[in-house]
Amino acid sequence: MFNINFKMFGFIQKIYAIFTMIYNHIMGYIYPSNIVYDIFIKNLLKRIWNQREDIIIHQETTMKKKIKIGLLTNEIPPIVYGGVATWIINFMKMFEKDENIEVVPIFLAYNDNLSEKDRMKYDGIRIIEKQEDIQNCFEDINICVNNLWIALDTIVKIKELFPELNIVSVCHSLIRMENITNLGSCYTNNFNQQEITFQNSDYVVLISEAEEYYYNIFGYNLFDTKSCVIYNSYEPKYDNNKLDVNYSSNILGYIGRHVPRKRPEIPIISINNNKIDTTVINMGVDYDKYGNAYWKHLEDKYSNNLTVIPFTVDKDVKENFWKDIGINCITGIYEPFGYTICECLDRRVPVIVSNIDGPKEIVEEVINHVYEYEVDIDNYDNDINNFTDALNVVMNTSPEVRQKNAEKARKALDKLRPENIKKKWIQLFNTII
């Protein structure tokens, strides 16, 4: 178990011989060598052995100590602005029973407060209410997984306080791309702040290969920051559940954010332009403090065949939406990943999906079992025509085939299951540690 180097052993023998000679000279007679051996050699070897045991115990203790991942965010249910909140919950679930990794949620409360009741939902959550809280929140953290889009002052401050702490920023969406595809929205004209966040990070995780492509096109790969692609995780909820899907229904649904880049109005314009006898349910319209004049206009214009459901986190309202539709529509001209397509596949609902970015990557191996349409970013009218072509294909597909396609399309979710995505994250953490 313990091997002494031969040179070391020879050195000890010489010292032993000298020690024996000196000891015998002082004592005036020959001292039995076996006793000298017990006094000197055994004690020396014991000390060396004990020192090695201390090292082993220290190493084992160090190895057993969990790596602490600080999960930094300003979105956590009930604080929800979009898909980031879903990502946060999924990430925590991935590691909740892990023996080596502990995820510590750290909530930035500069804009939103988290009530005591809501804090109790998340074990060990830490709150940053002011900049002075950063020190205590991060002093025992090994790696920071950052989900803040533009709070660059926080990231810079963390780096100032903990220069050796690796910051891994998850890019849920490139704000510069959002600004372009949302027609210069006031919410996305601060993309330069996200760029500074990238610069102050050690790693950037991109949630699709398409997103990595845009990241490189904008020149972000020239920063002194490493990057990699790790898809969002999605845990199917209906593996063994029989869902009540009406495969004979032609009622169209759209669920998600209603911003220009997603073109959520395409289904209603399509059926009206082409006089298709069906209806549309749009869920998730955001009537915020600025109002939503565009969707108020559409709601009035298409009152006969358009139902609008405002944005809500009410699960019952959402469940009713899925029960009421027969075909869901994933439209848009920019989509980094796409939780909606995952949920649609999971629920076995027939889906018309745009052939762009994240959605395209998610369904690529089951493309024959979904209803894809060619997105035309530059020609809006042609985009509607292409969507209409796909809609006609679905409407001319029998309920039996629709159901078989929906069942087969679920296979696309396998690569996104938490146990598979977790391996990618552990690989990244091992690289960092």
Phi, psi and omega per residue, in radians:
M1 nan -0.628 -3.107
F2 -2.219 1.997 -3.096
N3 -1.881 2.191 3.098
I4 -1.569 2.371 3.057
N5 -1.031 2.405 -3.091
F6 -1.038 -0.665 3.116
K7 -1.106 -0.713 3.118
M8 -1.094 -0.731 -3.113
F9 -1.138 -0.725 3.106
G10 -1.082 -0.682 3.126
F11 -1.126 -0.722 3.134
I12 -1.140 -0.691 3.128
Q13 -1.055 -0.716 3.139
K14 -1.129 -0.758 3.124
I15 -1.109 -0.698 3.125
Y16 -1.054 -0.766 -3.126
A17 -1.120 -0.783 3.125
I18 -1.110 -0.766 3.141
F19 -1.047 -0.713 -3.137
T20 -1.126 -0.761 3.141
M21 -1.091 -0.836 -3.120
I22 -1.086 -0.795 -3.105
Y23 -1.077 -0.770 -3.140
N24 -1.153 -0.655 3.118
H25 -1.110 -0.745 -3.115
I26 -1.180 -0.763 -3.063
M27 -1.338 -0.356 3.110
G28 1.470 0.048 3.065
Y29 -2.613 2.928 -3.109
I30 -1.329 2.026 3.123
Y31 -1.520 2.292 -3.108
P32 -0.894 2.242 -3.057
S33 -1.117 -0.536 -3.125
N34 -1.167 -0.560 3.110
I35 -1.243 -0.740 3.076
V36 -1.027 -0.726 3.129
Y37 -1.021 -0.804 -3.132
D38 -1.088 -0.724 -3.103
I39 -1.195 -0.777 -2.966
F40 -1.698 -1.100 -2.989
I41 -1.121 -0.857 -3.094
K42 -1.053 -0.725 -3.140
N43 -1.158 -0.696 3.129
L44 -1.111 -0.822 3.135
L45 -1.104 -0.656 3.141
K46 -1.102 -0.718 3.140
R47 -1.137 -0.736 3.114
I48 -1.095 -0.777 -3.121
W49 -1.085 -0.820 -3.133
N50 -1.068 -0.651 3.119
Q51 -1.112 -0.715 3.124
R52 -1.151 -0.696 3.125
E53 -1.075 -0.688 3.102
D54 -1.060 -0.714 3.127
I55 -1.111 -0.787 -3.142
I56 -1.063 -0.831 3.141
I57 -1.044 -0.738 3.127
H58 -1.094 -0.748 3.135
Q59 -1.106 -0.754 -3.139
E60 -1.125 -0.694 3.114
T61 -1.111 -0.735 3.139
T62 -1.111 -0.741 -3.106
M63 -1.175 -0.619 -3.109
K64 -1.315 -0.335 -3.140
K65 -1.222 2.229 -3.072
K66 -1.198 2.523 2.990
I67 -1.323 2.248 -3.135
K68 -1.701 2.094 3.100
I69 -1.795 2.023 3.068
G70 -1.458 1.946 -3.089
L71 -1.645 1.657 -3.030
L72 -1.534 2.242 -3.089
T73 -2.743 2.770 2.944
N74 -2.049 0.251 3.057
E75 -2.283 2.125 3.033
I76 -2.768 2.219 -3.052
P77 -0.867 2.308 0.234
P78 -1.530 0.118 3.064
I79 -1.466 1.786 -3.037
V80 -2.278 2.173 3.021
Y81 -1.989 -0.333 -3.105
G82 3.071 -2.582 -3.048
G83 -1.219 -0.273 -3.121
V84 -1.069 -0.718 -3.131
A85 -1.044 -0.713 3.091
T86 -1.110 -0.751 -3.139
W87 -1.058 -0.751 -3.125
I88 -1.036 -0.842 -3.140
I89 -1.083 -0.795 -3.132
N90 -1.087 -0.689 -3.126
F91 -1.133 -0.762 3.140
M92 -1.120 -0.692 3.133
K93 -1.137 -0.628 -3.131
M94 -0.999 -0.613 -3.006
F95 -1.974 0.154 -2.989
E96 -1.142 -0.429 3.131
K97 -2.005 0.288 -3.096
D98 -1.286 2.386 -3.099
E99 -1.353 -0.392 -3.018
N100 -1.952 -0.273 -3.050
I101 -2.209 2.271 3.066
E102 -2.022 2.159 3.121
V103 -1.684 2.153 -3.138
V104 -1.928 1.883 3.107
P105 -1.201 2.294 3.127
I106 -2.161 1.954 -3.014
F107 -1.745 2.166 3.093
L108 -1.490 1.927 -3.000
A109 -1.781 0.558 -3.135
Y110 -1.169 -0.666 -3.086
N111 -1.848 -0.522 -3.097
D112 -2.276 2.386 3.061
N113 -1.635 2.540 3.076
L114 -1.863 2.083 -3.082
S115 -1.138 2.816 3.122
E116 -1.045 -0.654 3.122
K117 -1.086 -0.751 -3.137
D118 -1.250 -0.581 3.109
R119 -1.102 -0.584 -3.114
M120 -1.143 -0.335 -3.139
K121 -1.234 -0.393 -3.007
Y122 -2.079 1.885 -3.076
D123 -1.084 2.198 3.056
G124 1.322 0.247 -3.093
I125 -1.105 2.489 3.093
R126 -2.061 2.538 -3.044
I127 -2.077 2.265 3.012
I128 -1.789 1.812 3.114
E129 -1.695 -0.428 3.094
K130 -2.584 2.824 -3.029
Q131 -1.014 -0.515 -3.120
E132 -1.153 -0.322 -3.130
D133 -1.333 -0.268 -3.064
I134 -1.057 -0.725 -3.106
Q135 -0.975 -0.912 -3.095
N136 -1.189 -0.613 -3.084
C137 -1.220 -0.471 -3.011
F138 -2.022 -0.003 -2.995
E139 -1.141 -0.420 3.127
D140 -1.972 0.238 -3.101
I141 -1.516 2.369 -3.137
N142 -1.570 -0.676 3.120
I143 -2.456 2.401 3.071
C144 -1.787 2.104 2.997
V145 -1.727 1.837 -2.985
N146 -1.638 2.299 3.097
N147 -2.111 0.295 3.078
L148 -1.459 2.348 -3.097
W149 -1.450 -0.785 -2.974
I150 -2.312 0.068 -3.095
A151 -1.388 1.126 -3.008
L152 -1.146 -0.512 3.137
D153 -1.109 -0.587 3.113
T154 -1.199 -0.794 -3.133
I155 -1.116 -0.735 3.125
V156 -1.100 -0.723 -3.134
K157 -1.148 -0.717 3.100
I158 -1.037 -0.759 3.140
K159 -1.149 -0.613 3.105
E160 -1.151 -0.757 -3.102
L161 -1.333 -0.620 -3.073
F162 -2.299 1.294 -3.059
P163 -1.082 -0.409 -3.130
E164 -1.558 -0.157 -3.121
L165 -1.311 2.176 3.108
N166 -1.355 2.219 3.087
I167 -1.847 2.107 3.094
V168 -1.873 1.859 -3.121
S169 -1.622 2.178 3.104
V170 -1.561 2.118 3.140
C171 -1.607 1.665 3.132
H172 -1.284 -0.410 3.106
S173 -2.952 2.431 3.085
L174 -1.402 2.012 -3.059
I175 -1.095 -0.562 3.116
R176 -1.128 -0.677 3.076
M177 -1.176 -0.699 3.104
E178 -1.087 -0.710 -3.127
N179 -1.101 -0.709 3.128
I180 -1.160 -0.845 -3.020
T181 -1.459 -0.251 3.037
N182 -1.683 0.265 3.042
L183 1.078 0.727 3.054
G184 1.293 0.705 -3.124
S185 -1.038 2.539 3.111
C186 -1.156 -0.315 3.133
Y187 -1.404 -0.262 -2.996
T188 -2.188 0.218 -3.129
N189 -1.493 0.147 3.109
N190 -1.855 0.553 -3.086
F191 -1.080 -0.394 3.132
N192 -1.121 -0.454 3.112
Q193 -1.241 -0.633 3.057
Q194 -1.120 -0.630 3.121
E195 -1.094 -0.662 3.098
I196 -1.191 -0.619 3.065
T197 -1.076 -0.744 3.083
F198 -1.019 -0.761 -3.097
Q199 -1.111 -0.564 -3.093
N200 -1.619 0.115 3.103
S201 -1.740 2.751 3.061
D202 -1.574 -0.585 3.096
Y203 -2.401 2.587 2.982
V204 -2.127 2.191 3.078
V205 -1.742 2.144 3.127
L206 -1.810 2.471 -2.916
I207 -1.654 0.122 2.999
S208 -2.843 2.823 3.098
E209 -1.179 -0.575 3.086
A210 -1.079 -0.683 3.140
E211 -1.164 -0.645 3.070
E212 -1.115 -0.653 3.108
Y213 -1.071 -0.851 3.124
Y214 -1.113 -0.690 3.122
Y215 -0.985 -0.760 3.135
N216 -1.274 -0.656 3.117
I217 -1.028 -0.681 3.137
F218 -1.360 -0.060 3.095
G219 1.455 0.201 -3.133
Y220 -1.178 -0.392 3.110
N221 -1.206 -0.154 3.094
L222 -1.440 -0.210 3.055
F223 -1.176 2.762 3.086
D224 -1.439 0.989 -3.073
T225 -2.384 2.276 3.109
K226 -1.362 2.677 3.121
S227 -2.428 2.722 3.071
C228 -2.715 2.893 3.130
V229 -1.872 2.158 2.986
I230 -2.349 2.033 3.134
Y231 -1.084 2.727 2.967
N232 -1.135 2.566 3.079
S233 -1.501 2.615 3.038
Y234 -2.491 2.115 3.106
E235 -1.720 1.931 3.133
P236 -0.991 2.404 -3.088
K237 -1.805 -0.164 -2.995
Y238 -2.202 0.664 3.121
D239 -1.021 -0.777 -3.053
N240 -2.032 0.210 -3.111
N241 -1.689 2.350 3.042
K242 -1.555 2.071 -3.073
L243 -1.785 2.595 -3.104
D244 -1.559 1.422 3.117
V245 -1.804 2.262 3.120
N246 -1.580 1.702 -3.080
Y247 -1.334 -0.059 3.055
S248 -1.622 -0.189 -3.054
S249 -1.406 2.407 3.063
N250 -1.874 0.240 3.104
I251 -1.201 2.191 -3.097
L252 -1.585 2.509 3.090
G253 -2.201 2.600 2.941
Y254 -2.362 2.258 3.112
I255 -2.335 2.321 -3.128
G256 2.464 -2.960 -3.124
R257 -1.205 2.533 3.139
H258 -1.901 1.421 3.126
V259 -2.203 2.760 -3.042
P260 -0.920 -0.692 -3.057
R261 -1.119 -0.388 -3.115
K262 -1.608 -0.162 3.125
R263 0.734 0.970 -3.068
P264 -1.228 -0.184 -3.127
E265 -1.508 -0.139 -3.074
I266 -0.966 -0.809 -3.126
P267 -1.014 -0.775 -3.091
I268 -1.230 -0.651 3.099
I269 -1.191 -0.680 -3.138
S270 -1.039 -0.871 -3.065
I271 -1.249 -0.492 3.115
N272 -1.371 -0.712 3.105
N273 -1.108 -0.575 -3.050
N274 -1.868 0.139 3.089
K275 0.896 0.845 3.102
I276 -1.554 2.258 -3.028
D277 -1.423 1.478 3.050
T278 -2.806 -3.083 -3.138
T279 -2.268 2.911 -3.112
V280 -2.258 2.420 3.010
I281 -2.024 2.051 3.089
N282 -1.824 2.015 -3.140
M283 -1.963 2.334 3.070
G284 1.966 0.232 3.133
V285 -1.139 2.211 -3.054
D286 -1.667 1.824 3.040
Y287 -1.686 1.371 -3.073
D288 -1.499 -2.880 -3.052
K289 -1.139 -0.304 3.102
Y290 -1.607 -0.025 -3.087
G291 1.330 -3.095 3.111
N292 -2.603 1.310 -3.034
A293 -1.041 -0.624 -3.094
Y294 -1.092 -0.849 -3.104
W295 -1.316 -0.445 2.993
K296 -1.106 -0.711 3.119
H297 -1.120 -0.818 -3.134
L298 -1.123 -0.678 -3.141
E299 -1.076 -0.673 3.107
D300 -1.301 -0.758 -3.062
K301 -1.150 -0.671 -3.074
Y302 -1.983 0.694 -3.058
S303 -1.067 -0.420 -3.100
N304 -1.293 -0.518 -3.067
N305 -2.390 0.350 3.089
L306 -2.197 2.209 3.012
T307 -1.969 2.205 -3.134
V308 -1.889 2.231 3.078
I309 -1.997 2.028 -3.140
P310 -1.063 2.761 3.110
F311 -0.982 2.339 3.118
T312 -2.701 2.731 3.031
V313 -1.834 0.178 3.116
D314 -1.220 2.014 -3.071
K315 -1.156 -0.575 -3.133
D316 -1.148 -0.693 3.111
V317 -1.103 -0.734 3.141
K318 -1.130 -0.754 3.130
E319 -1.077 -0.690 3.118
N320 -1.119 -0.640 3.091
F321 -1.004 -0.876 -3.094
W322 -1.130 -0.549 3.117
K323 -1.274 -0.537 -3.025
D324 -1.440 -0.365 -3.063
I325 -1.731 2.799 3.068
G326 -2.017 -0.358 -3.142
I327 -2.460 2.276 3.073
N328 -1.820 2.645 -3.036
C329 -2.101 2.133 3.059
I330 -1.875 1.705 -3.093
T331 -1.892 3.013 3.046
G332 2.401 2.956 3.113
I333 -2.099 -0.053 3.042
Y334 -2.724 2.149 3.130
E335 -2.628 1.808 -3.068
P336 -0.978 -0.762 -3.130
F337 -2.353 -1.527 3.091
G338 2.083 1.425 3.070
Y339 -1.155 -0.530 -3.081
T340 -1.116 -0.715 3.113
I341 -1.106 -0.622 3.117
C342 -1.133 -0.811 -3.133
E343 -1.139 -0.643 3.120
C344 -1.103 -0.813 3.096
L345 -1.098 -0.725 -3.122
D346 -1.069 -0.697 -3.100
R347 -1.443 -0.042 3.128
R348 1.100 0.654 3.086
V349 -1.667 2.274 3.062
P350 -0.954 2.426 -3.008
V351 -2.347 2.319 2.955
I352 -1.672 2.139 -2.992
V353 -2.271 2.415 3.087
S354 -1.231 2.497 -3.096
N355 -1.596 1.026 -3.141
I356 -2.305 2.636 2.820
D357 0.821 -2.314 -3.069
G358 -1.002 -0.878 3.138
P359 -0.964 -0.720 3.129
K360 -1.069 -0.746 3.141
E361 -1.183 -0.638 -3.114
I362 -1.124 -0.736 -3.023
V363 -1.715 0.121 -2.966
E364 -1.005 -0.610 -3.113
E365 -1.526 -0.078 3.106
V366 -2.166 0.464 -3.003
I367 -1.023 -0.461 -3.138
N368 -1.377 -0.068 -3.100
H369 -2.029 0.129 2.981
V370 -2.152 3.091 -3.058
Y371 -2.070 1.638 -3.011
E372 -1.551 2.523 3.015
Y373 -2.222 2.632 -3.105
E374 -1.383 2.026 -3.135
V375 -1.365 2.340 3.042
D376 -2.015 1.763 -3.075
I377 -1.192 -0.597 -3.002
D378 -1.584 -0.388 -3.090
N379 -2.122 1.765 -3.040
Y380 -1.095 -0.782 -3.124
D381 -1.110 -0.700 3.111
N382 -1.172 -0.576 3.088
D383 -1.075 -0.754 3.110
I384 -1.125 -0.726 3.122
N385 -1.088 -0.722 3.135
N386 -1.146 -0.692 3.074
F387 -1.086 -0.758 -3.117
T388 -1.072 -0.661 3.096
D389 -1.044 -0.774 3.123
A390 -1.157 -0.686 3.109
L391 -1.054 -0.726 3.125
N392 -1.116 -0.626 3.095
V393 -1.078 -0.802 -3.136
V394 -1.101 -0.795 -3.073
M395 -1.149 -0.396 3.105
N396 -1.691 0.174 3.089
T397 -1.748 2.338 -3.085
S398 -1.151 2.685 3.104
P399 -0.978 -0.634 -3.120
E400 -1.135 -0.764 3.133
V401 -1.213 -0.674 3.082
R402 -0.992 -0.765 -3.121
Q403 -1.153 -0.784 3.122
K404 -1.068 -0.722 3.099
N405 -1.085 -0.758 -3.118
A406 -1.101 -0.657 3.119
E407 -1.151 -0.779 -3.104
K408 -1.238 -0.550 -3.089
A409 -1.155 -0.392 -3.114
R410 -1.103 -0.367 -3.125
K411 -1.026 -0.441 3.141
A412 -1.060 -0.378 -3.082
L413 -1.368 -0.278 -3.038
D414 -1.025 -0.721 -3.090
K415 -1.222 -0.260 -3.096
L416 -1.742 -0.034 -3.116
R417 -1.061 2.518 -3.039
P418 -0.915 -0.665 -3.108
E419 -1.123 -0.451 3.102
N420 -1.481 -0.731 3.127
I421 -1.205 -0.596 3.136
K422 -1.031 -0.671 3.125
K423 -1.021 -0.680 3.132
K424 -1.138 -0.721 -3.140
W425 -1.187 -0.729 3.120
I426 -1.095 -0.682 3.088
Q427 -1.051 -0.737 3.100
L428 -1.146 -0.786 3.138
F429 -1.084 -0.692 3.101
N430 -1.103 -0.689 3.093
T431 -1.065 -0.731 -3.110
I432 -1.232 -0.850 -3.088
I433 -1.157 nan nan
